[in-house]
Amino acid sequence: MNHVFMNAVLSGNATAMRHEDISELESLVMESHGIPKVVSAEVFAPFSDNQRMILMVKHGLYVFPTTELAGWLIGECCWQPVIEIGAGNGALAKHLGIRATDNYSQAPDYRPEPKLQQLWLQGQQAMRQMGQAFVTYGDNVERREAMDAVIKHKPEVVYGLFITHKYRSGDQDGNVFGVEEDKIIRRADYIMVGNAKTHRNKRILALPHEEYRVPGLVTRSADQELNRIWKWKKTR
């Protein structure tokens, strides 16, 4: 089974969207293609859910860097050594003044290990066929696998937005190029911003954690009422 493709489907990327003009919304919330501004979630209020999803699909966005999310992270963890993994466009980390890292698995020059090369190419093709924009990586985003970044930089807190877990045999979804989140929490506290439907099959949700409903979260998921932030304490 192609779990890169399955992840694209389960992330809400394959949701059918009717055409709507998003030029006004783009002018308010985008710095350039794929690079968002940090704005209040209130900016999205006059626009439809369909326009929000069109915007995020067009620009390869999964969680929008709202001022509300930034404020929550500042209060929760940014007074400690912290890094962002899977940072993509890097806009939120740049706003917070913290280190951003990503493995660049959607970049055209990504080089997976040979046994996964064909699967990666199939995933790239599946995204193109579904009209999904690839992530635009920010110039502040360090190219490094999540665990390598944690080992190198030794943060006390790691956070990520819409992080996909690394697929293992028996999982209902995931991505072979995803993050080994269970290993992250052996080294640091871990915060993940996502959606209770999209991320319902995360393996680490079976571990002790805290769950937050934070006003002002904007994600690609269809049901914004299910947007959540989860936090796991370092296990040892």
C-alpha positions in Angstrom: 0.0 0.0 0.0 1.3 3.5 -0.9 1.2 5.2 2.5 2.5 8.5 1.1 -0.7 8.6 -1.0 -2.8 7.4 1.9 -1.5 10.2 4.1 -2.4 12.7 1.5 -5.9 11.4 1.5 -6.3 11.2 5.2 -4.9 14.7 5.8 -7.9 16.1 4.0 -5.9 16.9 0.9 -8.3 15.1 -1.4 -11.4 17.0 -0.3 -13.5 18.1 -3.3 -13.6 21.9 -3.4 -15.8 24.1 -5.6 -14.1 27.0 -7.4 -14.1 30.3 -5.5 -12.0 33.4 -6.0 -9.4 33.7 -3.2 -7.4 36.7 -4.5 -8.6 39.0 -1.7 -7.8 36.4 1.0 -4.4 35.8 -0.6 -3.6 39.5 -0.5 -4.4 39.6 3.3 -2.6 36.5 4.5 0.2 35.6 2.0 3.7 37.1 1.8 4.5 35.3 -1.4 3.6 31.9 -2.9 3.8 29.3 -0.2 5.0 31.8 2.5 2.2 33.0 4.8 2.1 36.2 6.9 1.5 35.8 10.6 -2.0 37.3 11.1 -5.0 36.9 13.4 -7.4 34.1 12.7 -10.1 36.8 12.6 -8.8 37.7 9.1 -10.4 34.4 7.9 -13.8 35.2 9.3 -15.4 36.9 6.3 -14.3 34.1 4.0 -15.8 30.6 3.5 -14.3 27.3 4.6 -14.0 26.4 1.0 -11.9 29.5 0.3 -9.7 28.7 3.3 -9.1 25.1 2.0 -8.4 26.3 -1.5 -5.8 28.8 -0.2 -4.1 26.1 1.9 -4.0 23.5 -0.8 -2.8 26.0 -3.4 0.1 27.2 -1.1 1.0 23.9 0.5 -0.1 25.0 3.9 -1.4 22.7 6.7 -1.6 25.0 9.8 -1.8 28.7 9.4 0.6 30.7 11.6 -2.0 32.8 13.4 -1.1 35.3 16.1 -3.3 33.3 18.5 -1.2 30.2 18.0 2.0 32.2 18.3 0.8 33.7 21.5 -0.2 30.3 23.0 3.3 28.9 22.1 5.0 31.9 23.7 3.2 31.4 26.9 3.5 27.6 26.9 7.1 26.9 25.9 9.1 29.7 24.2 10.8 30.7 27.4 12.7 27.3 27.2 15.1 26.0 24.6 12.7 25.0 21.8 12.8 23.9 18.1 10.2 23.4 15.5 10.3 20.2 13.4 8.6 19.7 10.1 8.6 23.5 9.8 8.0 23.8 6.1 7.7 27.5 5.2 9.2 28.4 8.6 6.9 31.5 9.0 5.8 30.7 12.6 9.4 29.9 13.8 10.7 33.0 12.2 8.0 35.1 14.0 8.9 33.4 17.3 12.6 33.8 16.7 13.3 30.1 17.2 15.2 27.4 15.2 13.2 25.7 12.4 14.0 22.3 10.9 12.5 20.0 8.3 13.7 17.0 6.3 12.5 18.6 3.0 10.8 15.4 1.9 8.6 17.4 -0.5 11.5 19.1 -2.2 12.4 17.9 -5.7 16.0 17.2 -4.6 15.0 15.1 -1.6 16.9 11.8 -1.8 15.3 9.0 0.2 17.1 5.7 0.9 17.2 3.6 -2.3 14.5 1.1 -1.2 12.0 4.0 -0.7 12.9 5.9 -3.9 10.0 4.5 -6.0 7.5 5.0 -3.2 8.6 8.6 -2.8 8.2 9.2 -6.6 4.7 7.6 -6.5 3.8 10.0 -3.6 5.0 13.0 -5.6 3.0 11.9 -8.6 -0.1 11.3 -6.5 0.1 14.9 -5.1 0.4 16.3 -8.6 -2.6 14.3 -9.8 -4.7 15.6 -6.9 -3.6 19.2 -7.5 -1.7 19.5 -4.2 1.0 22.1 -4.0 4.3 21.1 -2.5 5.6 22.9 0.5 7.6 26.0 -0.1 10.6 25.8 2.3 11.6 28.9 4.2 15.1 30.2 4.0 15.3 30.0 7.8 14.5 26.2 7.8 17.5 24.0 8.5 17.5 20.8 6.4 17.6 18.0 8.9 15.6 15.0 9.9 13.5 15.6 13.1 15.4 13.1 15.4 18.8 14.3 14.0 17.7 17.9 14.9 16.7 16.9 18.4 19.9 15.0 19.0 22.0 17.9 17.7 20.3 20.9 19.3 19.1 19.2 22.5 15.9 21.3 23.0 13.8 21.0 26.1 10.6 21.4 24.0 9.9 20.3 20.4 6.8 21.4 18.6 5.4 20.7 15.1 2.4 21.6 13.0 0.3 18.8 11.4 3.1 16.3 11.9 2.6 12.9 10.3 4.0 9.9 12.2 6.4 7.5 10.7 4.4 4.5 9.3 5.0 1.1 10.9 3.4 -2.2 10.0 -0.1 -2.4 11.5 -0.7 1.4 11.6 -4.0 2.6 10.0 -2.2 5.5 8.4 1.2 7.4 8.5 4.1 8.1 6.1 7.3 6.2 5.7 9.0 9.6 5.6 7.2 10.8 8.8 8.5 11.5 12.3 9.2 8.9 15.0 7.3 10.9 17.6 7.6 8.2 20.3 11.4 8.7 20.1 11.0 12.5 20.3 9.3 12.3 23.6 12.1 10.3 25.1 14.3 13.4 24.7 12.0 16.4 25.1 8.5 17.6 25.8 6.5 17.4 22.5 3.7 19.7 21.3 1.7 18.9 18.1 -0.9 21.2 16.5 -3.4 19.3 14.5 -7.0 18.1 14.1 -8.8 15.4 16.2 -10.1 13.7 13.0 -7.1 14.0 10.8 -4.7 12.8 13.5 -7.0 10.3 15.3 -4.8 7.4 14.5 -1.6 8.8 16.0 0.1 6.0 18.0 1.3 8.3 20.7 -2.3 9.4 21.6 -2.3 6.2 23.6 0.3 7.7 25.9 -0.4 10.2 28.7 -0.9 13.7 27.3 -2.7 16.9 27.6 -5.2 18.2 25.0 -6.1 21.8 24.4 -8.8 23.6 22.4 -7.2 26.9 21.6 -9.2 29.7 19.9 -7.6 31.0 16.7 -6.3 27.7 15.3 -6.6 27.5 11.5 -5.8 24.2 9.7 -6.4 22.6 6.4 -8.9 20.1 7.9 -12.6 20.4 6.9 -13.9 20.6 10.5 -12.3 23.5 12.3 -14.1 22.7 15.5 -11.8 19.6 15.8 -8.6 21.6 15.7 -6.5 20.7 18.8 -3.1 21.1 20.4 -1.6 18.0 22.2 1.3 18.0 24.6 3.4 15.1 25.8 5.9 15.3 28.7 9.3 13.8 28.2 9.1 10.2 29.3 12.6 9.8 30.7 
